[in-house]
Amino acid sequence: MPQIKPFLNCLFVVLCLMSCTACGDDQSGEAIPADGDSDQALDGDLDVESDDEIDQATLHLTCSDDTGLVMETPDTYSSFVTAGFTRYASVEAPNGHSIPIFAQDKVTDEMIIRARNLLLFYLENVPESLYGADKREVANKMTVNQAALIMPNGADGEGAEPSVMGQPLYEKEISVEGSNRYM
């Protein structure tokens, strides 16, 4: 457990940097409103404690395997649907529980899949590395902490910050390889 904390800190920094990529004007430093409750939890059942093996086959999907990854947000996440996050994908942690990804309507399926693939990349084991040889505990802890990636429309600071808890990655902050924005 002592070696997991530096990696969790590093992963948090990377996710924060991912969310700031291409935004250009994030000067607020403000936290996401949580409907008046800073301890707001996700609606879905995310009670977890198992340490099962990670399925390496799910880490390396082909383009044809991307079909069906993005779906309508499940009813168990009603507060996300109410906040306009009507599309959903997830990453399965080794303990069998999901790290959810929620997106609003202007975020493309390709952007959602790109964000999911980045999360999978950061959770993939790196053999013989100091903090990344076994990242199962990191992924499992993310589910225990009810971590979620939210992908709102627009850019940070436009005045329409999400009212649900999660790490935001705004529509205008992510580029998909081959898109006009990327080129």
N, C-alpha and C positions, 0 to 999 in steps of 0.2 A: 504493500500500500504506500510506503514512503516515496517510491519512484513514480507512482501514478499522478501525484499532485503536480509535479513540474510539467508532465505531459498534458494534463487537463488545462493548466494555465496556458501552455503553448497552443493547444487546440482552440481555446477561447479567443486568444489573440488572432489566430488565423481566421476564425469565423468572423470576428469583428472586422479584420482587414478585408475579407471577402465582401462584407456588407458595405464597405466604404469604397470599393473599387469603382471608379468612374463616376462617383457622385459629385466630386469637385467642390462642393460647398456645404459640407457637414460641419457647422460650427456650433451647433446648439449643445451637443453633449447631453441632451435630455433623455431620460428614460422613457420607455413606452408606457403610456397610460394603461392602467390595469383595472378599469372600471371601479376605481376607488379601493381596490384591495391588492396590495403589493404581493400577497401570497396566493393569488389566483391560480388555481390548478386547471389543467385541461379537463374537458368533460369526459373523455374516453377512459376506459378501464386500463390503467397502466401500472398496476400493482405488480412488481417484479422482484425476484430474488435469485433466480437460477443462474448458473455459470456454464451453460451448454456450449459446445464447440460452434464456431462460426462456419457457415456454409460458404466455402471459398468459391463455389460456382456462382453464387449471387453477386460476387464482387466483380466479375468480368463478363458483363453482358455484351452481346453483339447488338447491332442496330435493330435486327429483327426482334430481339428480346425486349426492346423498348416498348413494343406494342402492349397496351393495357396497363402500363405502369402508372399513368395519370388517369384518375377516375373522379367521379363525383365525391365530395366530402361525405363520409359516413354520418348518419344521423346522431351517432354518439358524441359528435363534436358540434353540437348545436350552436354554441356561442361563436364558433368560427364561421359557421354558415351565416348566422345573423350579422356578423361583421363583414360579410361579403367574400369570405374565403371558401368558394364553392368547389374548388378543385383540390385534389389530394394525391399525394404519393407518400411512400414511406421507405425507410431502411430498416430491415429486420436486424435486431441485435442478437448476439449469441444466446441470450436467455429466452429468445422466442418472442419478445415484445418489440414493438415498433417505435422508431423515432419518426414522428410525423412531419410532413412537409405540406403546408397549406398555401394555396395561391388564389389571387383574385383574377378577374376576368381578362385583364390586359396582358397578363403574364402568359407567354406561349408554353405549349407542352414541351417544346425543345428547351426552354429556359428551366422548367421544372426538372426535366431529365438531367440537364447539365448540373444543376445544383445538387441533385441526388447523387450523381456520379462523383462530384467533388467531395461530398460527405463520405461516400464509400472509399474514395482514395485516402482521405485523412484517417479513416478507421481501419485501413488495411495494415496488416502486420508487416514490419520491415525486419526481417531476420538479422540477428546479431547487432542490432542497434541498441543504444542505451535506453531510450524511452519508448521505442516502438516495436520491440520484438513480439509483444503480446498485447494487443489493444482491446481484447475482449472485455476487460474490466471497464475500460473507458466507455465503450458502447453500452454496456449494461448499466453503468452509472448514469449515463444520459437518459435512459428510460426511467430509472428510479427517480431522477430529478425532474421528470416530465419535460425534458427538453423538446422544443419544437422549432422548426424553421418556418417562418412566415414570409410569404412573397407578395407584398402589397403592390398595387399599381403605383406608377409615378416614381418620384424620387424623395429622399429624406428631406424634410424641411418645407414641403409644399403645403403643410397645414392639415393633412389628412392622415395623421399617424394612426396606426391600428389600435383598437381598443382591447386587443387580446394579447396574452403573454406569448412571447417567443422571440427568437433572434430574427430581426428583419433583414431581408435581402430584397431590396426594392427592384421593381421591373427595370428601371433605367440604370441599375448598377450591375447588371449581368449581361455579358455578350456571349452568344453561342458561336462557335467556330463556323465560318462560312457565311454568317449573316452580314448585312450591310454595315451594321454598327461595328462588327469585328474587323471588317476589311478596311 
